[in-house]
Amino acid sequence: MPLYVRDESVNDLAAQAQRVLKTRTKTEAIRIALERAISTEENRPPLMERLKKIQDQAAALGPVDPDFDQKAYLDEMWGNN
């Protein structure tokens, strides 16, 4: 089944992909780009897994000081005493 590109900006992107990927046709460039996009998304860890990694890194920094005054710290940093 043929693919018809009616959007000029999509056509421009296909031409750019053809140049960057050094393919003979825009169709080949589109195929490669779509395969890469699908592979990237399929291999991307789930959001909860990525968030857990960030939470673990934050926890490794140590406990939060409940007496720390964030506003006073920022005011001092910006010279707004």
PDB file of N, CA, C and O in Angstrom:
ATOM      1  N   MET A   1       0.847  -1.172   0.000  1.00  0.00           N
ATOM      2  CA  MET A   1       0.000   0.000   0.000  1.00  0.00           C
ATOM      3  C   MET A   1       0.899   1.244   0.000  1.00  0.00           C
ATOM      4  O   MET A   1       1.814   1.336   0.818  1.00  0.00           O
ATOM      5  N   PRO A   2       0.658   2.183  -0.887  1.00  0.00           N
ATOM      6  CA  PRO A   2       1.502   3.370  -0.985  1.00  0.00           C
ATOM      7  C   PRO A   2       1.245   4.345   0.161  1.00  0.00           C
ATOM      8  O   PRO A   2       0.166   4.378   0.751  1.00  0.00           O
ATOM      9  N   LEU A   3       2.255   5.118   0.446  1.00  0.00           N
ATOM     10  CA  LEU A   3       2.177   6.158   1.458  1.00  0.00           C
ATOM     11  C   LEU A   3       2.210   7.498   0.730  1.00  0.00           C
ATOM     12  O   LEU A   3       3.175   7.817   0.035  1.00  0.00           O
ATOM     13  N   TYR A   4       1.153   8.268   0.899  1.00  0.00           N
ATOM     14  CA  TYR A   4       1.088   9.585   0.267  1.00  0.00           C
ATOM     15  C   TYR A   4       1.312  10.644   1.324  1.00  0.00           C
ATOM     16  O   TYR A   4       0.608  10.682   2.333  1.00  0.00           O
ATOM     17  N   VAL A   5       2.282  11.497   1.098  1.00  0.00           N
ATOM     18  CA  VAL A   5       2.581  12.577   2.043  1.00  0.00           C
ATOM     19  C   VAL A   5       2.002  13.855   1.467  1.00  0.00           C
ATOM     20  O   VAL A   5       2.454  14.350   0.434  1.00  0.00           O
ATOM     21  N   ARG A   6       1.002  14.378   2.145  1.00  0.00           N
ATOM     22  CA  ARG A   6       0.330  15.585   1.660  1.00  0.00           C
ATOM     23  C   ARG A   6       0.754  16.819   2.445  1.00  0.00           C
ATOM     24  O   ARG A   6       0.452  17.945   2.048  1.00  0.00           O
ATOM     25  N   ASP A   7       1.437  16.616   3.535  1.00  0.00           N
ATOM     26  CA  ASP A   7       1.891  17.726   4.379  1.00  0.00           C
ATOM     27  C   ASP A   7       3.305  18.106   3.943  1.00  0.00           C
ATOM     28  O   ASP A   7       4.216  17.279   3.992  1.00  0.00           O
ATOM     29  N   GLU A   8       3.488  19.348   3.521  1.00  0.00           N
ATOM     30  CA  GLU A   8       4.783  19.773   2.996  1.00  0.00           C
ATOM     31  C   GLU A   8       5.885  19.689   4.053  1.00  0.00           C
ATOM     32  O   GLU A   8       7.026  19.361   3.726  1.00  0.00           O
ATOM     33  N   SER A   9       5.560  19.980   5.317  1.00  0.00           N
ATOM     34  CA  SER A   9       6.592  19.911   6.355  1.00  0.00           C
ATOM     35  C   SER A   9       7.034  18.466   6.591  1.00  0.00           C
ATOM     36  O   SER A   9       8.206  18.220   6.879  1.00  0.00           O
ATOM     37  N   VAL A  10       6.114  17.513   6.471  1.00  0.00           N
ATOM     38  CA  VAL A  10       6.467  16.097   6.603  1.00  0.00           C
ATOM     39  C   VAL A  10       7.325  15.673   5.412  1.00  0.00           C
ATOM     40  O   VAL A  10       8.285  14.918   5.567  1.00  0.00           O
ATOM     41  N   ASN A  11       6.979  16.154   4.253  1.00  0.00           N
ATOM     42  CA  ASN A  11       7.777  15.871   3.057  1.00  0.00           C
ATOM     43  C   ASN A  11       9.198  16.424   3.224  1.00  0.00           C
ATOM     44  O   ASN A  11      10.173  15.770   2.853  1.00  0.00           O
ATOM     45  N   ASP A  12       9.304  17.641   3.788  1.00  0.00           N
ATOM     46  CA  ASP A  12      10.621  18.231   4.036  1.00  0.00           C
ATOM     47  C   ASP A  12      11.425  17.399   5.036  1.00  0.00           C
ATOM     48  O   ASP A  12      12.630  17.205   4.870  1.00  0.00           O
ATOM     49  N   LEU A  13      10.745  16.910   6.075  1.00  0.00           N
ATOM     50  CA  LEU A  13      11.424  16.053   7.062  1.00  0.00           C
ATOM     51  C   LEU A  13      11.904  14.756   6.417  1.00  0.00           C
ATOM     52  O   LEU A  13      12.993  14.269   6.720  1.00  0.00           O
ATOM     53  N   ALA A  14      11.090  14.208   5.534  1.00  0.00           N
ATOM     54  CA  ALA A  14      11.487  12.981   4.840  1.00  0.00           C
ATOM     55  C   ALA A  14      12.712  13.235   3.966  1.00  0.00           C
ATOM     56  O   ALA A  14      13.613  12.399   3.899  1.00  0.00           O
ATOM     57  N   ALA A  15      12.743  14.388   3.298  1.00  0.00           N
ATOM     58  CA  ALA A  15      13.897  14.729   2.462  1.00  0.00           C
ATOM     59  C   ALA A  15      15.145  14.934   3.328  1.00  0.00           C
ATOM     60  O   ALA A  15      16.242  14.517   2.957  1.00  0.00           O
ATOM     61  N   GLN A  16      14.966  15.569   4.465  1.00  0.00           N
ATOM     62  CA  GLN A  16      16.095  15.773   5.384  1.00  0.00           C
ATOM     63  C   GLN A  16      16.599  14.425   5.904  1.00  0.00           C
ATOM     64  O   GLN A  16      17.807  14.199   5.976  1.00  0.00           O
ATOM     65  N   ALA A  17      15.673  13.529   6.267  1.00  0.00           N
ATOM     66  CA  ALA A  17      16.061  12.193   6.723  1.00  0.00           C
ATOM     67  C   ALA A  17      16.808  11.444   5.621  1.00  0.00           C
ATOM     68  O   ALA A  17      17.768  10.725   5.894  1.00  0.00           O
ATOM     69  N   GLN A  18      16.370  11.613   4.395  1.00  0.00           N
ATOM     70  CA  GLN A  18      17.040  10.962   3.272  1.00  0.00           C
ATOM     71  C   GLN A  18      18.486  11.440   3.151  1.00  0.00           C
ATOM     72  O   GLN A  18      19.390  10.642   2.903  1.00  0.00           O
ATOM     73  N   ARG A  19      18.698  12.736   3.325  1.00  0.00           N
ATOM     74  CA  ARG A  19      20.063  13.283   3.260  1.00  0.00           C
ATOM     75  C   ARG A  19      20.909  12.788   4.428  1.00  0.00           C
ATOM     76  O   ARG A  19      22.037  12.333   4.237  1.00  0.00           O
ATOM     77  N   VAL A  20      20.364  12.879   5.628  1.00  0.00           N
ATOM     78  CA  VAL A  20      21.110  12.506   6.837  1.00  0.00           C
ATOM     79  C   VAL A  20      21.435  11.016   6.848  1.00  0.00           C
ATOM     80  O   VAL A  20      22.542  10.615   7.206  1.00  0.00           O
ATOM     81  N   LEU A  21      20.475  10.215   6.458  1.00  0.00           N
ATOM     82  CA  LEU A  21      20.668   8.768   6.468  1.00  0.00           C
ATOM     83  C   LEU A  21      21.352   8.256   5.203  1.00  0.00           C
ATOM     84  O   LEU A  21      21.720   7.085   5.110  1.00  0.00           O
ATOM     85  N   LYS A  22      21.515   9.155   4.231  1.00  0.00           N
ATOM     86  CA  LYS A  22      22.180   8.808   2.971  1.00  0.00           C
ATOM     87  C   LYS A  22      21.496   7.620   2.280  1.00  0.00           C
ATOM     88  O   LYS A  22      22.146   6.667   1.850  1.00  0.00           O
ATOM     89  N   THR A  23      20.178   7.710   2.190  1.00  0.00           N
ATOM     90  CA  THR A  23      19.420   6.658   1.518  1.00  0.00           C
ATOM     91  C   THR A  23      19.128   7.069   0.077  1.00  0.00           C
ATOM     92  O   THR A  23      19.208   8.243  -0.284  1.00  0.00           O
ATOM     93  N   ARG A  24      18.791   6.079  -0.726  1.00  0.00           N
ATOM     94  CA  ARG A  24      18.501   6.368  -2.135  1.00  0.00           C
ATOM     95  C   ARG A  24      17.133   7.026  -2.301  1.00  0.00           C
ATOM     96  O   ARG A  24      16.933   7.831  -3.211  1.00  0.00           O
ATOM     97  N   THR A  25      16.184   6.678  -1.411  1.00  0.00           N
ATOM     98  CA  THR A  25      14.827   7.205  -1.551  1.00  0.00           C
ATOM     99  C   THR A  25      14.307   7.720  -0.211  1.00  0.00           C
ATOM    100  O   THR A  25      14.803   7.358   0.856  1.00  0.00           O
ATOM    101  N   LYS A  26      13.289   8.578  -0.307  1.00  0.00           N
ATOM    102  CA  LYS A  26      12.632   9.047   0.915  1.00  0.00           C
ATOM    103  C   LYS A  26      11.915   7.892   1.599  1.00  0.00           C
ATOM    104  O   LYS A  26      11.855   7.836   2.827  1.00  0.00           O
ATOM    105  N   THR A  27      11.381   6.988   0.825  1.00  0.00           N
ATOM    106  CA  THR A  27      10.683   5.828   1.398  1.00  0.00           C
ATOM    107  C   THR A  27      11.614   5.020   2.287  1.00  0.00           C
ATOM    108  O   THR A  27      11.229   4.613   3.383  1.00  0.00           O
ATOM    109  N   GLU A  28      12.830   4.788   1.824  1.00  0.00           N
ATOM    110  CA  GLU A  28      13.814   4.050   2.624  1.00  0.00           C
ATOM    111  C   GLU A  28      14.168   4.817   3.891  1.00  0.00           C
ATOM    112  O   GLU A  28      14.313   4.226   4.962  1.00  0.00           O
ATOM    113  N   ALA A  29      14.307   6.131   3.768  1.00  0.00           N
ATOM    114  CA  ALA A  29      14.619   6.956   4.931  1.00  0.00           C
ATOM    115  C   ALA A  29      13.489   6.912   5.950  1.00  0.00           C
ATOM    116  O   ALA A  29      13.732   6.816   7.153  1.00  0.00           O
ATOM    117  N   ILE A  30      12.257   6.982   5.467  1.00  0.00           N
ATOM    118  CA  ILE A  30      11.092   6.918   6.363  1.00  0.00           C
ATOM    119  C   ILE A  30      11.046   5.563   7.060  1.00  0.00           C
ATOM    120  O   ILE A  30      10.771   5.493   8.257  1.00  0.00           O
ATOM    121  N   ARG A  31      11.312   4.485   6.321  1.00  0.00           N
ATOM    122  CA  ARG A  31      11.304   3.140   6.912  1.00  0.00           C
ATOM    123  C   ARG A  31      12.333   3.036   8.033  1.00  0.00           C
ATOM    124  O   ARG A  31      12.031   2.546   9.121  1.00  0.00           O
ATOM    125  N   ILE A  32      13.549   3.500   7.760  1.00  0.00           N
ATOM    126  CA  ILE A  32      14.621   3.436   8.763  1.00  0.00           C
ATOM    127  C   ILE A  32      14.256   4.286   9.980  1.00  0.00           C
ATOM    128  O   ILE A  32      14.423   3.847  11.118  1.00  0.00           O
ATOM    129  N   ALA A  33      13.761   5.497   9.742  1.00  0.00           N
ATOM    130  CA  ALA A  33      13.408   6.392  10.847  1.00  0.00           C
ATOM    131  C   ALA A  33      12.296   5.802  11.701  1.00  0.00           C
ATOM    132  O   ALA A  33      12.356   5.871  12.929  1.00  0.00           O
ATOM    133  N   LEU A  34      11.292   5.230  11.073  1.00  0.00           N
ATOM    134  CA  LEU A  34      10.194   4.620  11.824  1.00  0.00           C
ATOM    135  C   LEU A  34      10.660   3.399  12.597  1.00  0.00           C
ATOM    136  O   LEU A  34      10.260   3.209  13.745  1.00  0.00           O
ATOM    137  N   GLU A  35      11.499   2.568  11.989  1.00  0.00           N
ATOM    138  CA  GLU A  35      12.034   1.394  12.700  1.00  0.00           C
ATOM    139  C   GLU A  35      12.829   1.826  13.923  1.00  0.00           C
ATOM    140  O   GLU A  35      12.711   1.218  14.986  1.00  0.00           O
ATOM    141  N   ARG A  36      13.634   2.867  13.783  1.00  0.00           N
ATOM    142  CA  ARG A  36      14.422   3.360  14.920  1.00  0.00           C
ATOM    143  C   ARG A  36      13.532   3.937  16.008  1.00  0.00           C
ATOM    144  O   ARG A  36      13.768   3.700  17.192  1.00  0.00           O
ATOM    145  N   ALA A  37      12.512   4.692  15.618  1.00  0.00           N
ATOM    146  CA  ALA A  37      11.599   5.275  16.600  1.00  0.00           C
ATOM    147  C   ALA A  37      10.865   4.185  17.372  1.00  0.00           C
ATOM    148  O   ALA A  37      10.730   4.266  18.593  1.00  0.00           O
ATOM    149  N   ILE A  38      10.398   3.183  16.669  1.00  0.00           N
ATOM    150  CA  ILE A  38       9.687   2.076  17.318  1.00  0.00           C
ATOM    151  C   ILE A  38      10.621   1.319  18.252  1.00  0.00           C
ATOM    152  O   ILE A  38      10.245   1.004  19.381  1.00  0.00           O
ATOM    153  N   SER A  39      11.826   1.026  17.796  1.00  0.00           N
ATOM    154  CA  SER A  39      12.795   0.307  18.613  1.00  0.00           C
ATOM    155  C   SER A  39      13.142   1.089  19.875  1.00  0.00           C
ATOM    156  O   SER A  39      13.227   0.523  20.965  1.00  0.00           O
ATOM    157  N   THR A  40      13.340   2.385  19.716  1.00  0.00           N
ATOM    158  CA  THR A  40      13.661   3.242  20.864  1.00  0.00           C
ATOM    159  C   THR A  40      12.552   3.198  21.907  1.00  0.00           C
ATOM    160  O   THR A  40      12.817   3.035  23.098  1.00  0.00           O
ATOM    161  N   GLU A  41      11.315   3.344  21.459  1.00  0.00           N
ATOM    162  CA  GLU A  41      10.187   3.350  22.398  1.00  0.00           C
ATOM    163  C   GLU A  41       9.962   1.987  23.028  1.00  0.00           C
ATOM    164  O   GLU A  41       9.636   1.896  24.212  1.00  0.00           O
ATOM    165  N   GLU A  42      10.133   0.924  22.247  1.00  0.00           N
ATOM    166  CA  GLU A  42       9.925  -0.419  22.787  1.00  0.00           C
ATOM    167  C   GLU A  42      10.989  -0.775  23.831  1.00  0.00           C
ATOM    168  O   GLU A  42      10.714  -1.533  24.761  1.00  0.00           O
ATOM    169  N   ASN A  43      12.190  -0.236  23.681  1.00  0.00           N
ATOM    170  CA  ASN A  43      13.283  -0.563  24.595  1.00  0.00           C
ATOM    171  C   ASN A  43      13.420   0.424  25.749  1.00  0.00           C
ATOM    172  O   ASN A  43      14.275   0.247  26.617  1.00  0.00           O
ATOM    173  N   ARG A  44      12.595   1.452  25.765  1.00  0.00           N
ATOM    174  CA  ARG A  44      12.650   2.455  26.822  1.00  0.00           C
ATOM    175  C   ARG A  44      12.032   1.884  28.095  1.00  0.00           C
ATOM    176  O   ARG A  44      10.935   1.327  28.051  1.00  0.00           O
ATOM    177  N   PRO A  45      12.724   2.014  29.231  1.00  0.00           N
ATOM    178  CA  PRO A  45      12.153   1.507  30.479  1.00  0.00           C
ATOM    179  C   PRO A  45      10.837   2.230  30.796  1.00  0.00           C
ATOM    180  O   PRO A  45      10.663   3.394  30.433  1.00  0.00           O
ATOM    181  N   PRO A  46       9.925   1.544  31.466  1.00  0.00           N
ATOM    182  CA  PRO A  46       8.660   2.181  31.837  1.00  0.00           C
ATOM    183  C   PRO A  46       8.898   3.399  32.737  1.00  0.00           C
ATOM    184  O   PRO A  46       9.917   3.487  33.423  1.00  0.00           O
ATOM    185  N   LEU A  47       7.963   4.316  32.725  1.00  0.00           N
ATOM    186  CA  LEU A  47       8.075   5.552  33.503  1.00  0.00           C
ATOM    187  C   LEU A  47       8.326   5.267  34.986  1.00  0.00           C
ATOM    188  O   LEU A  47       9.184   5.907  35.594  1.00  0.00           O
ATOM    189  N   MET A  48       7.606   4.336  35.567  1.00  0.00           N
ATOM    190  CA  MET A  48       7.770   4.038  36.993  1.00  0.00           C
ATOM    191  C   MET A  48       9.184   3.554  37.296  1.00  0.00           C
ATOM    192  O   MET A  48       9.735   3.856  38.355  1.00  0.00           O
ATOM    193  N   GLU A  49       9.762   2.811  36.378  1.00  0.00           N
ATOM    194  CA  GLU A  49      11.139   2.332  36.550  1.00  0.00           C
ATOM    195  C   GLU A  49      12.121   3.507  36.505  1.00  0.00           C
ATOM    196  O   GLU A  49      13.060   3.567  37.298  1.00  0.00           O
ATOM    197  N   ARG A  50      11.900   4.432  35.579  1.00  0.00           N
ATOM    198  CA  ARG A  50      12.778   5.601  35.467  1.00  0.00           C
ATOM    199  C   ARG A  50      12.638   6.510  36.694  1.00  0.00           C
ATOM    200  O   ARG A  50      13.626   7.056  37.187  1.00  0.00           O
ATOM    201  N   LEU A  51      11.410   6.664  37.177  1.00  0.00           N
ATOM    202  CA  LEU A  51      11.185   7.487  38.371  1.00  0.00           C
ATOM    203  C   LEU A  51      11.809   6.846  39.611  1.00  0.00           C
ATOM    204  O   LEU A  51      12.361   7.541  40.464  1.00  0.00           O
ATOM    205  N   LYS A  52      11.718   5.525  39.705  1.00  0.00           N
ATOM    206  CA  LYS A  52      12.313   4.813  40.849  1.00  0.00           C
ATOM    207  C   LYS A  52      13.818   5.057  40.895  1.00  0.00           C
ATOM    208  O   LYS A  52      14.382   5.237  41.975  1.00  0.00           O
ATOM    209  N   LYS A  53      14.467   5.064  39.748  1.00  0.00           N
ATOM    210  CA  LYS A  53      15.909   5.309  39.691  1.00  0.00           C
ATOM    211  C   LYS A  53      16.225   6.711  40.224  1.00  0.00           C
ATOM    212  O   LYS A  53      17.176   6.885  40.986  1.00  0.00           O
ATOM    213  N   ILE A  54      15.444   7.689  39.832  1.00  0.00           N
ATOM    214  CA  ILE A  54      15.653   9.067  40.292  1.00  0.00           C
ATOM    215  C   ILE A  54      15.389   9.163  41.796  1.00  0.00           C
ATOM    216  O   ILE A  54      16.133   9.826  42.519  1.00  0.00           O
ATOM    217  N   GLN A  55      14.337   8.505  42.259  1.00  0.00           N
ATOM    218  CA  GLN A  55      14.029   8.521  43.691  1.00  0.00           C
ATOM    219  C   GLN A  55      15.146   7.876  44.504  1.00  0.00           C
ATOM    220  O   GLN A  55      15.493   8.360  45.581  1.00  0.00           O
ATOM    221  N   ASP A  56      15.705   6.792  43.992  1.00  0.00           N
ATOM    222  CA  ASP A  56      16.814   6.122  44.682  1.00  0.00           C
ATOM    223  C   ASP A  56      18.041   7.030  44.756  1.00  0.00           C
ATOM    224  O   ASP A  56      18.733   7.062  45.773  1.00  0.00           O
ATOM    225  N   GLN A  57      18.307   7.768  43.674  1.00  0.00           N
ATOM    226  CA  GLN A  57      19.439   8.698  43.668  1.00  0.00           C
ATOM    227  C   GLN A  57      19.217   9.815  44.690  1.00  0.00           C
ATOM    228  O   GLN A  57      20.151  10.211  45.388  1.00  0.00           O
ATOM    229  N   ALA A  58      17.998  10.319  44.779  1.00  0.00           N
ATOM    230  CA  ALA A  58      17.686  11.375  45.744  1.00  0.00           C
ATOM    231  C   ALA A  58      17.808  10.846  47.176  1.00  0.00           C
ATOM    232  O   ALA A  58      18.322  11.533  48.059  1.00  0.00           O
ATOM    233  N   ALA A  59      17.334   9.631  47.394  1.00  0.00           N
ATOM    234  CA  ALA A  59      17.417   9.030  48.733  1.00  0.00           C
ATOM    235  C   ALA A  59      18.867   8.810  49.147  1.00  0.00           C
ATOM    236  O   ALA A  59      19.197   8.902  50.329  1.00  0.00           O
ATOM    237  N   ALA A  60      19.734   8.519  48.179  1.00  0.00           N
ATOM    238  CA  ALA A  60      21.144   8.278  48.476  1.00  0.00           C
ATOM    239  C   ALA A  60      21.856   9.548  48.945  1.00  0.00           C
ATOM    240  O   ALA A  60      22.923   9.471  49.554  1.00  0.00           O
ATOM    241  N   LEU A  61      21.274  10.710  48.665  1.00  0.00           N
ATOM    242  CA  LEU A  61      21.868  11.970  49.103  1.00  0.00           C
ATOM    243  C   LEU A  61      21.736  12.168  50.611  1.00  0.00           C
ATOM    244  O   LEU A  61      22.460  12.967  51.205  1.00  0.00           O
ATOM    245  N   GLY A  62      20.813  11.442  51.219  1.00  0.00           N
ATOM    246  CA  GLY A  62      20.641  11.533  52.661  1.00  0.00           C
ATOM    247  C   GLY A  62      19.296  12.143  53.016  1.00  0.00           C
ATOM    248  O   GLY A  62      18.549  12.587  52.144  1.00  0.00           O
ATOM    249  N   PRO A  63      19.000  12.156  54.304  1.00  0.00           N
ATOM    250  CA  PRO A  63      17.704  12.671  54.746  1.00  0.00           C
ATOM    251  C   PRO A  63      17.600  14.189  54.551  1.00  0.00           C
ATOM    252  O   PRO A  63      18.602  14.904  54.531  1.00  0.00           O
ATOM    253  N   VAL A  64      16.378  14.644  54.413  1.00  0.00           N
ATOM    254  CA  VAL A  64      16.099  16.072  54.263  1.00  0.00           C
ATOM    255  C   VAL A  64      16.104  16.709  55.645  1.00  0.00           C
ATOM    256  O   VAL A  64      15.527  16.164  56.586  1.00  0.00           O
ATOM    257  N   ASP A  65      16.753  17.858  55.768  1.00  0.00           N
ATOM    258  CA  ASP A  65      16.780  18.602  57.030  1.00  0.00           C
ATOM    259  C   ASP A  65      15.444  19.319  57.187  1.00  0.00           C
ATOM    260  O   ASP A  65      15.148  20.239  56.424  1.00  0.00           O
ATOM    261  N   PRO A  66      14.629  18.916  58.166  1.00  0.00           N
ATOM    262  CA  PRO A  66      13.306  19.535  58.317  1.00  0.00           C
ATOM    263  C   PRO A  66      13.393  21.009  58.723  1.00  0.00           C
ATOM    264  O   PRO A  66      12.417  21.744  58.571  1.00  0.00           O
ATOM    265  N   ASP A  67      14.542  21.448  59.235  1.00  0.00           N
ATOM    266  CA  ASP A  67      14.698  22.839  59.668  1.00  0.00           C
ATOM    267  C   ASP A  67      15.289  23.739  58.584  1.00  0.00           C
ATOM    268  O   ASP A  67      15.468  24.936  58.807  1.00  0.00           O
ATOM    269  N   PHE A  68      15.594  23.174  57.407  1.00  0.00           N
ATOM    270  CA  PHE A  68      16.187  23.967  56.337  1.00  0.00           C
ATOM    271  C   PHE A  68      15.144  24.924  55.768  1.00  0.00           C
ATOM    272  O   PHE A  68      14.042  24.509  55.410  1.00  0.00           O
ATOM    273  N   ASP A  69      15.498  26.206  55.686  1.00  0.00           N
ATOM    274  CA  ASP A  69      14.599  27.235  55.173  1.00  0.00           C
ATOM    275  C   ASP A  69      14.979  27.537  53.721  1.00  0.00           C
ATOM    276  O   ASP A  69      15.885  28.325  53.447  1.00  0.00           O
ATOM    277  N   GLN A  70      14.272  26.901  52.815  1.00  0.00           N
ATOM    278  CA  GLN A  70      14.564  27.042  51.388  1.00  0.00           C
ATOM    279  C   GLN A  70      14.427  28.490  50.926  1.00  0.00           C
ATOM    280  O   GLN A  70      15.251  28.967  50.146  1.00  0.00           O
ATOM    281  N   LYS A  71      13.391  29.198  51.402  1.00  0.00           N
ATOM    282  CA  LYS A  71      13.183  30.582  50.986  1.00  0.00           C
ATOM    283  C   LYS A  71      14.330  31.465  51.440  1.00  0.00           C
ATOM    284  O   LYS A  71      14.834  32.272  50.660  1.00  0.00           O
ATOM    285  N   ALA A  72      14.745  31.325  52.677  1.00  0.00           N
ATOM    286  CA  ALA A  72      15.860  32.135  53.187  1.00  0.00           C
ATOM    287  C   ALA A  72      17.139  31.827  52.409  1.00  0.00           C
ATOM    288  O   ALA A  72      17.914  32.732  52.100  1.00  0.00           O
ATOM    289  N   TYR A  73      17.354  30.572  52.097  1.00  0.00           N
ATOM    290  CA  TYR A  73      18.527  30.174  51.323  1.00  0.00           C
ATOM    291  C   TYR A  73      18.518  30.836  49.955  1.00  0.00           C
ATOM    292  O   TYR A  73      19.523  31.406  49.530  1.00  0.00           O
ATOM    293  N   LEU A  74      17.385  30.761  49.263  1.00  0.00           N
ATOM    294  CA  LEU A  74      17.295  31.355  47.924  1.00  0.00           C
ATOM    295  C   LEU A  74      17.396  32.887  47.984  1.00  0.00           C
ATOM    296  O   LEU A  74      18.035  33.507  47.134  1.00  0.00           O
ATOM    297  N   ASP A  75      16.761  33.485  48.992  1.00  0.00           N
ATOM    298  CA  ASP A  75      16.846  34.943  49.140  1.00  0.00           C
ATOM    299  C   ASP A  75      18.303  35.375  49.317  1.00  0.00           C
ATOM    300  O   ASP A  75      18.753  36.346  48.709  1.00  0.00           O
ATOM    301  N   GLU A  76      19.031  34.640  50.158  1.00  0.00           N
ATOM    302  CA  GLU A  76      20.448  34.964  50.376  1.00  0.00           C
ATOM    303  C   GLU A  76      21.264  34.753  49.108  1.00  0.00           C
ATOM    304  O   GLU A  76      22.142  35.552  48.782  1.00  0.00           O
ATOM    305  N   MET A  77      20.968  33.677  48.401  1.00  0.00           N
ATOM    306  CA  MET A  77      21.691  33.378  47.181  1.00  0.00           C
ATOM    307  C   MET A  77      21.498  34.492  46.145  1.00  0.00           C
ATOM    308  O   MET A  77      22.433  34.846  45.426  1.00  0.00           O
ATOM    309  N   TRP A  78      20.296  35.031  46.076  1.00  0.00           N
ATOM    310  CA  TRP A  78      20.004  36.075  45.092  1.00  0.00           C
ATOM    311  C   TRP A  78      20.231  37.477  45.646  1.00  0.00           C
ATOM    312  O   TRP A  78      19.963  38.461  44.957  1.00  0.00           O
ATOM    313  N   GLY A  79      20.718  37.580  46.872  1.00  0.00           N
ATOM    314  CA  GLY A  79      21.019  38.878  47.456  1.00  0.00           C
ATOM    315  C   GLY A  79      19.787  39.645  47.897  1.00  0.00           C
ATOM    316  O   GLY A  79      19.803  40.875  47.943  1.00  0.00           O
ATOM    317  N   ASN A  80      18.726  38.935  48.218  1.00  0.00           N
ATOM    318  CA  ASN A  80      17.473  39.580  48.648  1.00  0.00           C
ATOM    319  C   ASN A  80      17.317  39.483  50.160  1.00  0.00           C
ATOM    320  O   ASN A  80      16.276  39.041  50.646  1.00  0.00           O
ATOM    321  N   ASN A  81      18.319  39.882  50.895  1.00  0.00           N
ATOM    322  CA  ASN A  81      18.268  39.740  52.364  1.00  0.00           C
ATOM    323  C   ASN A  81      17.338  40.760  52.957  1.00  0.00           C
ATOM    324  O   ASN A  81      17.162  40.802  54.174  1.00  0.00           O
TER     325      ASN A  81
END
